Amino acid sequence: MTTGLEIRDSIRDDVLIVAARGELDLYTAPDLRSLLLGAIQEGRTAVVLDLRETTFLDSTALGVIIAAMKALRVRSGRLVLVNDRTSITKTLAITGLDHLLAVEAAVDDAVRVARGD
């Protein structure tokens, strides 16, 4: 059973910012996948995924992050994560994603990195 997920998205400086609040798991990750990959297919090349209010991240969610990263790289784009949670930091480190993706503590910094500034 999950506690649910709320996804909010906005655009800042031509960067898609997606904030996930709650649990990202087998049941909720498909919603995030649909939003991210849909935006990338529509031409977005700079994406920030804000995980500061994400309380849980499982392997399905990691698969969504990897799929978005790969889809953006094909288009010479960037996915940047925003995170300040120890549990998610550990998960990213264990999987090696912290070496494949930029991870910032603040959205403003992530937007700059996503734009290539």
N, C-alpha and C positions, 0 to 999 in steps of 0.2 A: 504494500500500500504506500502511496506517495502523499505528500502534503501539497502537491500541485506545483505549477510553474506559471509565472506571469512573465510575458515577454513584451518589452517596450522597445520601439525603434524610433530613431530620429536621424536627421541629416544635419551635419555640421561641417562647413568648409568642404563640401562634396564628399564627405566621409559618412558611411552608414554606421551608426552606433546602435548596437543591439544590447540591451540590458536584460539579463536573465535573473529573475528573483524566485528563489525556491529550489526545488530539486530537479536536477537534470539527470534523468535516468531512462531506462528502457521505455517507459510509458510517455515521458514528456519530450525526450530528445527529438522525435520525429517532427514536432512543431518547429523547433529551432532549425533543424535541417532544412525543412521546407522554406522557411523565411530566408535563411542565409543563401542556400543554393539558388533559390528563385531570384534573389537580388543580384547575385553574381551572373546568372544567365541573362538578366536584363541589362547588364553592363557595368555594375558596380565593381570597382577594382581596389577600393580602399575600405576596409571593414574593421571596426573595433567591436570586440565582444567583451562587454563589461560583466565580470563574474563576481563583483564585490558583494552582491546580495544572493549569490548562489550558495545554497547550504549543503549541497551534495552533488557529486559528479561521478558517474560510473563509466564503464568502458563504452557503452553505447554513446554517451555524450562525447567521450574522447574521439570516437569514430567520426562523429559529426564535425568536430573541430578539425580533424585531419582531412576530411573530405572538403571542407571549406578552404583550408590552407592549400590543398592541391589544386582545386578549381581556380583559386586566385593566382597561384604561381603560373599556371598555363597562360593566364592573361596578363602576366607581369604585374600582378597586384599584390597586396599585402593584407594579412590578417594580424591584428595586434590584440592581445588580451589585456584586460585590466583586472588585477587581482591583488587583494591584500589579506586573503585568508590562508592561514597556515596549512590547513588540510588540503586545499587545492594546490598550494605551492608544492607540497610533498607529492601529490599525485602527478603533477607536471614533471617534477624532478625524477620520480621513479620511472616514468614512461619515456623520459628523454625529450619530451615536448618543450621543456624550458630551453633547450638548445636549438630547437627548430623554429620557434616563434618568439617574437618580442613580447615581453610581459612588462607592463608598466603599472605603477601604483595609482596613477591619476588619469582620468579620461582626457584632459587637455594634452598631456604628454603622449598618450596613445594616438590621438588624432594627428599630432605632429609627425610621429613615426609612420603612421599609416599613409600619410601624404608624401612621405619621403623628405620632409624638411629637416 
